[in-house]
Amino acid sequence: MSETLLKVSGLTMRFGGLLAVDQVEFDVRRDEVFAIIGPNGAGKTTVFNCVGGFYKPTTGDILMDGKAITGQPSHKVARHGLVRTFQNVRLFKNLTVLENLMVAQHTRMETGLLQGLFKLPSFRHSETEAKKNAVQWLDFMGIRQYANREAGNLAYGHQRRLEIARCMITQPRLLMLDEPAAGLNPQEKRDLQALIDQLRREFGVAVLLIEHDMSLVMGVSDRILVMEHGKPIITGLPDEVRADPRVIKAYLGE
């Protein structure tokens, strides 16, 4: 089996006359944390939206474990084991913390009309297992005490952890994190770095990360792609990227 989990080649995205992403190429290996960084407007989020199935790229190929997912909608991409968070947390804020994790498991539950209407044993069993999984992830994230609280009433850092738990409960192979440190305080950022590393080590999940916080990126990433004006500048190890004159120019100017 190939070491490569996700492979993106020749990715180009146009919005009318605007060339937002131009011939971007990278791969994400199994159990790897791979970051995409660059100044505002570099095209990072557009790449994310193409990979995650929210945009259909103009040209290019996206392969997940050797299977083409280019242009597939997000719900089909998720079936290949690729899930994502968003820069702005997207929870069901009027549902409880526990209910958010129950909803995330709906595709794996026996929840047909007859099973649910008559509370058949298959429905009760799947519901019990789903609740057990949800509680385990709340324990893992350290937010079990908030299980019955509405998600919208959680502290922002806890909402971030719930969003990641909602992704992880689907048993992904690749977790895409869109600026997960945004809005977090310094301690929460350190905790997030430890969490990302723990997810990779304990669950074997690869991580594709967009982030502006350079201390987090340099501390957690195995490799980094730097973009500017929709184009790739360099892909390399954190120390290589940090010292590259093209990266310094992109962030600081001449």
C-alpha positions in Angstrom: 0.0 0.0 0.0 1.3 3.4 -1.0 2.6 5.7 1.7 0.7 8.5 0.1 -2.9 9.0 1.4 -3.9 12.2 -0.4 -2.4 13.4 -3.7 -3.2 16.7 -5.4 -1.8 17.5 -8.8 -2.2 20.4 -11.2 -5.0 22.0 -9.1 -6.3 25.1 -10.7 -9.4 27.1 -9.7 -10.9 30.1 -11.6 -13.7 32.3 -10.5 -14.7 34.0 -13.8 -11.6 36.0 -14.7 -9.9 35.5 -11.4 -7.2 32.8 -11.1 -7.4 31.9 -7.4 -5.3 28.8 -7.5 -2.7 28.0 -10.1 -1.2 24.5 -10.6 -0.9 23.6 -6.9 0.6 20.1 -6.2 1.3 18.3 -2.9 0.7 15.0 -1.2 -0.1 14.0 2.4 1.4 10.8 3.7 -0.2 8.5 6.2 0.1 9.6 9.9 1.6 12.9 8.7 0.7 16.5 9.7 1.0 18.6 6.6 0.4 22.4 6.7 -0.5 24.9 4.1 0.5 28.4 4.9 0.8 31.8 3.2 -0.3 35.4 3.4 -3.9 36.4 3.2 -5.3 35.9 -0.3 -2.7 33.2 -1.1 -5.4 30.7 -2.0 -5.1 28.3 1.0 -8.9 28.1 1.7 -9.7 27.7 -2.0 -7.4 24.6 -2.0 -9.1 23.3 1.1 -12.6 23.8 -0.4 -11.5 22.0 -3.6 -10.1 19.0 -1.7 -13.0 18.9 0.7 -15.6 18.9 -2.1 -17.1 22.4 -1.6 -15.7 23.6 -4.9 -15.3 21.7 -8.2 -11.8 22.7 -9.4 -11.4 24.0 -12.9 -8.6 21.5 -13.7 -6.4 19.1 -11.7 -6.6 15.8 -10.0 -7.4 14.9 -6.3 -6.8 11.3 -5.3 -7.6 9.8 -1.9 -5.8 6.5 -1.4 -5.4 6.2 -5.1 -9.1 6.9 -5.9 -10.2 10.0 -7.7 -12.4 12.3 -5.7 -12.0 15.4 -7.9 -15.3 17.4 -8.0 -17.2 15.0 -5.7 -19.5 16.8 -3.2 -18.4 16.9 0.4 -20.7 14.1 1.6 -19.2 11.7 -0.9 -15.7 12.9 -0.1 -16.4 12.1 3.6 -17.2 8.5 2.7 -13.5 8.2 1.6 -12.4 9.1 5.1 -11.7 12.8 4.6 -13.5 15.3 6.9 -12.9 18.9 7.9 -13.5 21.7 10.4 -14.1 25.3 9.5 -12.4 28.6 10.4 -15.8 29.7 11.9 -17.0 26.9 14.1 -20.1 25.2 12.6 -21.9 23.3 15.3 -25.6 22.6 15.8 -25.6 25.3 18.5 -29.2 24.7 19.7 -28.5 21.0 20.3 -26.6 19.7 23.3 -22.9 18.7 23.1 -23.9 15.0 23.3 -26.5 15.5 20.5 -24.0 17.0 18.2 -21.9 13.9 18.4 -25.0 11.6 18.0 -26.0 13.5 14.8 -22.5 13.0 13.4 -22.9 9.2 13.6 -26.3 9.1 11.8 -24.9 7.4 8.7 -23.7 4.4 10.8 -26.8 4.0 12.8 -29.8 1.8 12.1 -32.2 4.7 11.9 -34.7 3.7 9.3 -38.3 4.8 9.7 -39.6 1.4 10.9 -36.6 0.8 13.2 -37.1 4.2 14.8 -40.9 4.2 14.9 -41.1 0.8 16.6 -37.8 1.1 18.6 -36.6 -2.2 17.1 -33.6 -3.9 18.8 -31.3 -2.9 15.9 -32.2 0.7 16.5 -31.8 0.5 20.2 -28.5 -1.2 19.9 -27.1 1.3 17.4 -28.3 4.2 19.5 -26.6 2.8 22.6 -23.4 2.3 20.7 -23.5 5.8 19.3 -24.0 7.3 22.7 -21.2 5.2 24.1 -18.9 6.5 21.3 -20.0 10.0 22.0 -19.2 9.8 25.7 -15.8 8.3 25.0 -14.9 11.3 22.7 -16.2 13.8 25.2 -14.0 12.2 27.8 -11.0 12.3 25.4 -11.6 16.0 24.7 -12.1 16.8 28.4 -15.6 18.2 27.9 -17.8 15.4 29.3 -19.1 17.6 32.0 -20.8 19.8 29.4 -22.6 16.9 27.7 -26.1 18.2 28.3 -25.3 21.9 27.7 -26.3 23.5 24.5 -23.3 23.6 22.2 -23.7 27.3 21.5 -23.2 28.1 25.2 -19.8 26.4 25.4 -16.6 28.5 25.8 -15.1 29.1 22.4 -12.1 26.8 23.0 -14.5 24.0 24.0 -16.5 24.5 20.9 -13.3 24.0 18.9 -12.7 20.7 20.7 -16.3 19.6 20.1 -16.0 20.3 16.4 -12.8 18.2 16.2 -14.5 15.4 18.2 -17.5 15.5 15.8 -15.0 14.9 12.9 -13.1 12.2 14.7 -16.1 10.2 15.8 -16.7 9.4 12.1 -13.3 7.5 12.1 -11.6 9.6 9.4 -8.2 8.8 7.8 -7.5 12.4 6.9 -8.6 15.3 9.2 -8.6 18.8 7.6 -8.3 21.6 10.1 -9.1 25.1 8.8 -7.3 27.6 11.1 -8.1 25.7 14.3 -6.1 28.1 16.5 -8.1 31.2 15.5 -9.6 32.8 18.6 -7.7 30.6 21.1 -5.6 32.0 23.9 -1.9 31.0 24.2 -2.6 28.0 26.6 -5.4 26.7 24.4 -3.1 26.9 21.4 -0.5 24.8 23.3 -3.2 22.3 24.2 -4.3 22.2 20.5 -0.8 21.4 19.4 -0.7 18.5 21.9 -4.1 17.3 20.8 -3.2 17.2 17.1 -0.1 15.2 17.9 -2.1 12.9 20.1 -4.7 12.3 17.4 -2.0 11.4 14.9 -0.1 9.1 17.3 -3.1 7.3 18.9 -5.6 7.1 16.0 -3.2 7.0 13.0 -5.1 9.9 11.4 -3.3 12.2 8.9 -3.8 15.9 9.3 -4.0 18.6 6.6 -3.8 22.0 8.3 -4.3 25.7 7.4 -3.0 28.0 10.0 -1.7 31.5 10.5 -0.1 30.9 13.9 3.5 30.1 13.0 4.5 28.7 16.4 1.7 26.1 16.1 2.6 25.3 12.4 6.3 24.9 13.1 5.7 22.9 16.3 3.3 20.3 14.9 4.0 20.0 11.1 6.1 17.3 9.4 6.1 19.2 6.1 4.8 22.6 5.0 3.6 24.0 1.7 3.9 27.8 1.3 1.6 29.6 -1.2 1.5 33.1 -2.5 -0.9 34.6 -5.0 -2.4 31.1 -5.6 0.9 29.5 -6.5 3.1 27.1 -4.5 6.5 28.6 -3.4 8.1 25.7 -1.6 7.3 22.4 0.1 9.7 21.3 2.8 10.5 20.6 6.4 9.8 23.3 8.9 13.4 24.4 9.2 13.8 24.5 5.4 10.6 26.6 5.1 11.6 29.0 7.9 14.9 29.8 6.3 13.8 30.1 2.7 14.3 33.6 1.2 11.2 33.3 -0.9 9.1 32.6 2.2 10.6 35.5 4.1 9.9 37.8 1.1 6.3 36.6 0.8 5.6 37.5 4.5 7.9 40.5 5.0 8.4 41.9 1.5 11.7 43.0 0.0 
